[in-house]
């Protein structure tokens, strides 16, 4: 056994119903005196409730999926105009992503309060979209210094969005098993993350207002993000970043749709990862377990249902081919990528990969 594992420096505060208290304690401990709170319009009330006691210099509510560069520019200008010394993000992946865009150029510390299962809060990955092209990278400046997890803040997240967001988290786990820096530590985190999500998401679907399922899902989402941050971006995430940037597709739903197709492509070439996924899903095989979970959750099935045009299949496959990560378990070429993207677009179960 020989590997290198990087652990990111970050404090986690996990407790239901205590976001406001934990947020106040963190800003006080860090000596923050002029805070910029970033929250989408839909999260405005939640943000006021959990951050209302902070020394807020500016409330910023312009948030957009995939962080368009012009939106990032305006947020950076607002931070500079109000001379802020810390960023507090309250919301999902787009909100955290905007805070990261500000931190990337300013070095301001982020305290993140997630309200979905996106996982962006636990990674040092940033992303910006310009002219329908999404660029991503890693930088220590964008890693939130503290994450305040409060499952009660996810209780109002609709089941449909909870399912898509939770499957996005599960995709982090799966990708972490064969990403460029995959190692036994990441695999252990990913396996436990899959187990927790498999236990929590059905409970969320059955009882959206109950905390036990929400807590398990949030815990699993955190583990998934930690594994992903260390392992790096695998084929699944490269595909989804291309699709999201090119067609402005909803982030979580795109991940939920693409995941089974990437798993079907890679599982026979990654037997150890396949066994770990299957065990975490309590299924005879990884593909069977994921299919059963997706059916149980009525998960999204087709990219065409979310606005992707059929004419975009070829250009998307070409764009993905140029960013395929090294070491993907199965061979990848334009034919297999075109088949995968077409199957994800149509929502078909069987994928006729040329090499299979």
LOKETOR-595005 format. One record per atom (N, C-alpha, C): z, y, x. Coordinates in steps of 0.1 Angstrom, whole numbers, plus 2048, in hexadecimal, padded with zeros to 3 digits. Each point is the difference from the previous one (the first is absolute). Example, Ala and Ser with C-alpha at 12.3 -4.5 7.8 and 13.67 -1.06 7.14 Angstrom:
residues 2
84E7C7884;80080C7F7;80080C809;7F980B7FC;80080B809;80880B7F8;
//
This chain:
residues 356
8007F4809;80080C7F7;80080C809;7F68097FE;7FF80C808;7FA80B7F7;80780B7FF;7FB80B7F7;80780D804;7FA80B7FB;80680E801;8028057F2;80C8057FD;8038057F3;80680E801;7FB80A7F9;80580D7FF;8088027F3;80C805801;8088047F5;80080F7FF;7FD8057F4;7FF80F7FE;80E8057FD;80380C806;80E8067FE;8008077F3;8087FB7F7;8018067F3;80D7FB7F9;8068097F8;80C7FD7F8;7FC7FD7F2;8067F67FA;7FD7FC7F2;80D8017F8;7FF8077F5;80B8017F7;7FB7F97F3;8067F57FC;7FB7F87F4;80C7FF7F7;7FF8067F4;80A7FF7F5;7FB8067F4;8017F97F5;7FB8057F3;80980B7FB;7FA80B7FB;80880B7FA;806809809;7FD7FF80D;80780980A;7F6808808;7F48027FB;7F6808808;80580E803;8058077F6;80480E802;80B80180A;80A7F7800;80B801809;7FB7FC80E;7F87F6801;7FB7FC80E;7F780B806;7F88067F7;7F780B805;80880C805;80A8037F9;80980B804;8077FD80D;8057F4801;8077FC80C;7F680080D;7F47FC7FE;7F780080B;7FC80E804;7FD8087F7;7FC80E804;80B808806;80C7FD7FC;80C806806;8027FB80E;7FF7F3802;8027FA80D;7F680580A;7F48037FB;7F5804809;80080F801;8098077FA;80080F801;7F48077FA;7FA7FA7F6;7F58067F9;80480D7F8;7F980B802;80480C7F9;7F58067F7;7F37FB803;7F58057F8;7F67F57FE;8027F97F5;7F97F47FD;7F38027F7;7F67F9803;7F48007F8;8007F37F8;8018007F3;7FF7F47F8;7F27FE7FB;7FA7F5803;7F37FC7FC;8017F67F5;7FA8037F5;8007F77F4;7F48037F7;7F97F67FB;7F58037F7;8068067F3;7F78067F9;8048067F3;8077F67F7;7FB7F3800;8067F67F8;80E7FC804;80480380D;80D7FD805;80980C801;7FB80C7FA;80880C802;80E7FF7FB;8027FA7F4;80D7FF7FA;8097F7809;7FB7F5804;8077F7809;80480780D;7F7807806;80380880C;80B80A7FE;8008077F5;80A80A7FD;80E7FA7FF;7FF7F47F9;80D7F97FE;8067FB80D;7F87FA809;8077FA80C;80180A80B;7F880B800;80080980B;80480E7FC;8058027F4;80480D7FB;80B806808;8097F8806;80C806807;7FC80480F;7F47FD804;7FD80280E;7FC80F802;80080480D;7FC80E803;7F0801800;7FA8007F4;7F27FF7FF;7F980E802;7F7801809;7F980C803;7F38017F8;7FA7F47FD;7F48007F8;7FE7F27FA;7FC8007F3;7FD7F47F9;7F07FF800;7FB7F6805;7F17FE801;7FB7F57F7;7F88037F7;7FC7F57F6;7F17FD800;7F880580A;7F27FC800;7FF7F3809;7FE7F57F9;7FF7F3806;7F37F97FB;7F97FA809;7F47F97FB;7FE7F3808;7FB7F67F9;7FE7F3807;7F780180C;8047F880A;7F87FE80D;80180D808;8098097FD;80380D807;7F3807805;7F98067F8;7F4808804;80480B80A;7F880280A;80480A80B;80380E7FB;7F98047F5;80380D7FB;80D8017F9;8057F57FA;80D8007FB;80B80080B;7FD7F980A;80980080C;80180E806;7F5807801;80080D806;80980A7F8;7FF7FF7F3;8088097F8;80F7FC800;8037F4801;80E7FC802;80680580D;7F87FE80B;80480580D;80280F800;7F78077F9;80180F7FF;80D8047F9;8037F87F5;80C8037F8;80D7FE809;8007F5808;80B7FD809;80280B80A;7F5805805;80180B80A;80480D7FA;7FB8037F4;80380D7F9;80F8017FD;8067F47FD;80E8007FC;80A7FC80C;7FA7FE80B;8087FE80C;80A7F47FE;7FB7F57FB;8097F57FC;8037F880D;80C7F97FF;8047F880B;8017F17FD;7FC7FC7F4;8007F27FC;7F77FE7F4;7FB7F47FF;7F87FC7F4;8077F57F8;8018027F3;8057F57F7;7F57FC7F7;7FB7F4800;7F67FB7F7;8067F87F6;7FD8027F3;8057F97F5;7F47FB7F8;7FD7F3801;7F47FB7F9;7FA7F3806;7F47FE7FD;7F97F4805;7F980280D;7F67F8803;7F980080D;7F980D803;7FA8067F5;7F880C802;80980B804;80C8017FA;80A80A803;8057FE80F;8047F4803;8057FD80E;7F4804809;7F47FC7FD;7F5803809;7FE80E802;8028097F6;7FE80E802;80B805809;80D7FB7FF;80A804809;7FD7FC80E;7FA7F5802;7FC7FB80D;7F5809806;7F78057F8;7F6809805;80680D805;80A8057F9;80780C805;8077FD80D;8077F5800;8087FC80C;7F77FE80C;7F47FB7FE;7F77FD80B;7FD80C808;7FF80B7FA;7FC80D807;80C809803;80B7FD7F9;80C809802;80C7F9807;8007F3800;80C7F9805;80C8017F8;7FF8057F4;80C8017F7;8057F27FC;80D7FF7FF;8057F37FC;7FE7FD7F1;7FE7F47FC;7FE7FC7F2;80C7F87FB;8058037F4;8097F77F9;7F97FC7F4;7FD7F37FE;7F87FB7F6;8087FA7F5;7FC8037F3;8077F97F4;7F57FA7F8;7FD7F3802;7F57FA7FA;8037FD7F1;7F58017F8;8027FD7F1;7F67F57FC;7F97FA80A;7F77F47FE;8027F680B;7F87F6801;8017F680A;7F680180B;7FB80C802;7F5802809;8037FC80E;80C803805;8047FD80D;7FD80980B;7F880B7FD;7FC80A80A;80C806807;80B8017F9;80C806806;8067F980C;7FD7F3802;8057F880B;7F67FE80B;7F5807800;7F67FF80B;7FE80D807;7FA7FE80C;7FC80C807;7F18027FF;7FA7FC7F5;7F28017FD;7FD80C7F8;7F6808804;7FC80B7F8;7F17FE7FC;7FC8077F5;7F27FF7FC;7FB80D7FA;7F4804803;7FA80D7FA;7F27FC7FC;7FB8077F5;7F37FD7FB;7F880D801;7F47FF806;7F780C801;7F27FB7FD;7FA8067F6;7F27FD7FC;7FE7F17FD;8097FB7F8;8007F27FC;8027F680C;80580480B;8037F780B;80F801803;8077F57FF;80E800803;8037FC80E;807808807;8047FE80E;80F7FD801;8047F5807;80E7FD801;8047FF80F;80C801803;8057FF80D;80F7FE800;8067FE80C;80F7FF801;80580B809;80C8047FC;80680B808;80F8007FD;80980080A;80E8007FE;80580B7F8;7F980C800;80580C7F9;7FF7FE7F1;7F87F77FB;7FF7FE7F1;8097F67FA;8077F9809;80A7F67FA;80C8077FA;8037FF7F3;80C8067FB;80C7FC808;80980A802;80C7FD808;80A7F87F7;8008027F3;8097F97F7;7F87FD7F3;8027F47FB;7FB7FD7F2;80B7FD7F7;8008077F5;80A7FF7F5;7FA7F77F5;8047F47FF;7FB7F77F6;80A7FF7F4;7FB8037F4;8088007F4;7F77FA7F5;8037F37FD;7F87F97F6;8008067F3;80A8087FC;8008067F3;7F580B7FF;7FB80580B;7F5809800;7F27FA7FC;8007F2801;7F37F97FC;8007FB7F2;80B8027F9;8017FB7F2;7F68057F7;7FB80C802;7F68067F7;7F27FE805;7FE7F980B;7F37FC805;7FA7F67F6;7F58037F9;7FB7F67F7;7FD7F3806;8017F57F8;7FE7F3805;7F37FE807;7F58067FA;7F37FE806;80080680E;80580C802;80180680D;80A7F8809;80B7FB7FB;8097F9807;7FA7F3806;7F87F97F8;7F97F4804;7F680380C;7F880B7FE;7F680380A;80780480D;80B8087FF;80780580C;8077F4807;8067F77F8;8067F5805;7F77F6807;7F47FF7FB;7F67F7807;7FA80780C;80080D800;7FD80880D;80A7FC80A;80D8007FD;80B7FC809;7FE7F1805;7FC7F87F7;7FE7F2804;7F47FF809;7F68097FF;7F5800809;80480480E;80A809801;80680380D;8057F4807;8077F87F8;8067F3806;7F57F7805;7F67FE7F7;7F57F6804;7F980580C;7FC80D800;7F980580C;80880080C;80D8017FF;80980080C;8007F2807;7FC7F67F9;8007F2806;7F47FE809;7F58087FF;7F57FE809;7FA80D805;80880B7FF;7FB80D806;8017FF80F;7FA80A807;7FF80080F;80D7FE807;80C8047FB;80C7FF807;80A7F67F9;7FA7F77F8;8087F67F9;8097F880A;80C7FE7FC;8097F8809;80B7F97F7;8087F7805;80A7F97F8;80A8097F8;80480B806;8098097F9;7F98067F4;7F4805801;7F98057F5;7FE7F57F5;7FD7F4805;7FE7F57F6;80C7FD7F8;80C801807;80C7FD7F9;80380B7F5;7FD80D804;80280B7F6;7F67FF7F5;7F47FC803;7F57FF7F6;8037F57F6;8057F4805;8047F57F8;80B8047F6;80A806805;80B8057F7;7FB80A7F6;7F7809805;7FB80A7F7;7F87FA7F4;7F87F6803;7F87F97F6;8097F97F6;80B7FA805;8097F97F8;80780A7F6;80480B805;80780A7F8;7F78067F5;7F3803804;7F78057F7;7FC7F67F5;7FF7F4804;7FD7F57F7;80B7FE7F6;80C803804;80C7FF7F7;80180C7F8;7FE80C805;80280C7F9;7F68057F7;7F37FE803;7F58067F8;7FF7FA7F2;8027F27FF;8007FB7F2;80C8057F8;80B803806;80B8057F9;7FE80E7FC;7F9808808;7FC80D7FC;7F78007F4;7F67F7800;7F77FF7F5;8077FC7F3;80A7F7801;8077FB7F4;80A80B7FC;807807809;80A8097FD;7FF80D808;7F68087FC;7FE80C809;80C809801;8098007F7;80C809801;80C7F9807;7FE7F4805;80B7FA807;80080280F;80B802806;80180380E;7FE7F3809;8057F47FD;7FF7F5809;7F17FE805;7F77FF7F7;7F27FE804;7FB80C809;80380C7FC;7FC80C807;80680080E;80C7FC801;80780080E;7F97F6809;7FD7F47FA;7F97F6808;7F2804805;7F98077F7;7F3804803;80080B80A;80A8097FF;80280B80A;8047FB80E;8097F6800;8047FA80C;7F47F9807;7F87F97F8;7F47F9805;7F680A805;7FE80B7F9;7F780A805;80480680D;80D802802;80580580D;7FD7F680B;8037F37FE;7FD7F680A;7F27FF803;7F78017F6;7F27FF802;7FB80C809;80580B7FE;7FC80C807;8047FF80F;80C7FB802;8057FF80E;7F87F6807;7FC7F47FA;7F87F6806;7F2806803;7FB8077F7;7F2806801;80080B80B;80A808801;80180B80A;8007FA80E;8077F5802;8007FA80D;7F37F8803;7FB7F97F6;7F57F7803;7F3807800;7FF80C7FA;7F3807800;7F87FD7F4;7F58077FF;7F77FF7F4;7F67F4802;8017F67F6;7F77F5801;7F38037F7;7F87F57FE;7F48027F9;8018057F2;80A7FC7F9;8028047F2;802810800;808805808;80280F7FF;7F4807805;7F97FB80A;7F3807804;7F78017F4;7FE7F57F9;7F78007F4;80580A7F6;80D8007FD;8058097F5;7FF80F804;80280380D;7FF80D805;7F28057FE;7F67F8804;7F28047FE;7FD8027F1;8037F77F8;7FD8017F2;80780C7F9;80D802804;80780B7FA;7FA80E804;7FC80180D;7FA80C805;7F28037FA;7F87F57FF;7F28027FC;7FF8037F1;8097FA7F8;7FE8007F2;80C8067F8;80A805808;80C8067FA;8067F77F6;8027F3804;8067F67F7;80F801800;8077FC7F6;80E800800;8067F780A;808805809;8057F880C;8067F37FC;80A8007F8;8077F37FD;7F77F67F9;7F88047F6;7F87F77F9;7F57FA809;7FB808809;7F67FB80A;8067F5808;80C802805;8077F5808;8027F47F7;8048027F4;8037F47F7;7F37F87FD;7F58077FF;7F37F97FD;7FB7F980D;80180680B;7FA7FB80C;8087F4807;80D8007FE;8097F7807;7FB7F17FE;7FE7FB7F4;7FD7F27FF;7F37FC807;7F7809801;7F37FE807;8017FF80F;808808806;80380080E;8087F3803;80A7FD7F8;8077F3802;7F77F47FF;7F78007F7;7F67F57FF;7F87FF80C;7FC80B806;7F880080C;8077FA80C;80D804801;8077FE80D;8097F37FF;8047FB7F5;80B7F67FF;7FC7F3807;7F47FB800;7FD7F4807;80080180F;7FE80D804;7FF80280F;80E804806;80A8017F7;80D804804;80B7F77F9;8007F4804;8097F67F9;80E803800;80680580B;80E803801;80380C7F6;7F880A800;80280B7F7;7FF7FB7F1;7F67F87FE;7FE7FA7F2;80C7F97FC;8067F8808;80C7F87FD;80C8097FD;80180B807;80C8097FE;7FE8077F3;7F48047FD;7FD8077F3;8037F77F4;7FB7F4802;8027F67F5;80E7FD7FD;8087FE80B;80E7FD7FF;80880C7F9;7FC80C804;80780C7FA;7FD8027F2;7F47FB7FC;7FC8017F2;8047F37F8;8067F6807;8047F47F9;7F47F97FA;7F57FF808;7F47FA7FA;7FA7F680A;7F77F77FC;7FA7F7809;7F680680A;7FB80B7FD;7F7807809;80280F7FE;7FC80880A;80180F7FF;7F78057F5;7F47FC7FF;7F68047F6;8057FD7F2;8057F47FE;8057FC7F3;80C8087FC;80980280A;80C8087FD;7FD80E7FC;7F7806808;7FC80E7FD;7F98017F2;7F87F77FD;7F87FF7F4;80A7FF7F4;80A7F8802;80A7FE7F5;80880D7FE;80480680B;80880D7FF;7F880B7F9;7F3801804;7F780A7FB;7FE7FE7F1;7FE7F37FC;7FF7FD7F2;80C8047F8;80B7FC806;80D8037F9;80280F7FE;7FB808809;80280F800;7F48077F9;7F67F97FC;7F48067FA;7FB80B80A;7FE7FC80C;7FC80980B;7F28057FF;7FC80C805;7F2804800;7F77F6807;7F47FF7FB;7F77F5805;7F3805806;7FB80C7FC;7F3804804;7FF80F804;7FA80380B;7FF80E805;7F78087F7;7F77F97F9;7F78087F7;8088067F4;80B7FA7FD;8098057F6;80780D804;80080380D;80780C805;7F680A806;7F37FF7FD;7F780A803;7F77FE80C;8007F4806;7F77FD80B;7F27FD7FB;7F6807804;7F27FD7FC;7FA7F3807;7F87F97F9;7FA7F4806;7F880380C;7F980C7FF;7F880480B;80880380D;80D8017FF;80880280C;8047F4808;7FC7F47FA;8057F3807;7FA7FF80E;7F3802801;7FA7FF80E;80580A80A;80080D7FC;80580A809;80F7FE804;8087FB7F7;80E7FD803;8017F580A;7F87F57FE;8017F5809;7FC80480E;7F5808801;7FC80680D;80B808807;8078087F8;80B808805;80B7F8805;8047F57F8;80B7F8804;7FC7F880D;7F47FC801;7FC7F880C;80380880D;7FF80D800;80280880C;80F801803;8097FC7F7;80F802803;8077F37FF;7FA7F4800;8067F47FF;80A7FE80C;80D7FE7FD;8097FF80B;7FE7F3809;80380180D;7FE7F5808;80A7F47FC;7FB7F4802;8087F47FE;8027FC7F1;7F78057F7;8017FB7F3;7FE7F1800;8087F97F8;7FF7F1801;7F27FA7FD;7FA8057F6;7F37FB7FC;7F5808806;7F47FB803;7F5808805;7FC8097F5;7FC80D804;7FC80A7F7;7F3805804;7F68017F6;7F3806803;7FC8077F3;7F4806800;7FC8097F5;7FF7F77F4;7FC7F4801;7FE7F77F4;80D7FD7F9;80A7FC809;80D7FD7FA;80780C7FA;7FE80B806;80680D7FB;7F98047F3;7F37FF800;7F98037F3;8047F77F5;8027F3803;8047F77F6;80E8037FB;809804809;80E8037FC;80080D7F8;7F980A804;80180D7F9;7F97FE7F2;7F67F87FF;7F97FE7F3;8097F87F7;8077F6805;8097F87F8;80C8097FB;805809809;80B8097FC;7FB80A7F6;7F3804801;7FB80A7F6;7FF7F97F3;7FB7F4800;7FD7F97F3;80D7F97FA;8097FD809;80C7F97FB;7FE7F17FF;7F77FB808;7FD7F17FF;80A7F8808;8037F47FC;80A7F8807;7FA7F980D;7F57FB7FE;7FA7F980C;7F7809808;8027FF80D;7F980980A;7F87F8809;7F28017FF;7F87F7808;7FE80580E;80A7FF808;7FF80580E;7F67F7807;7F7806808;7F67F8807;8067F680A;80C803805;8057F780B;8087F57FA;8038007F3;8097F67FA;7F97F47FA;
//
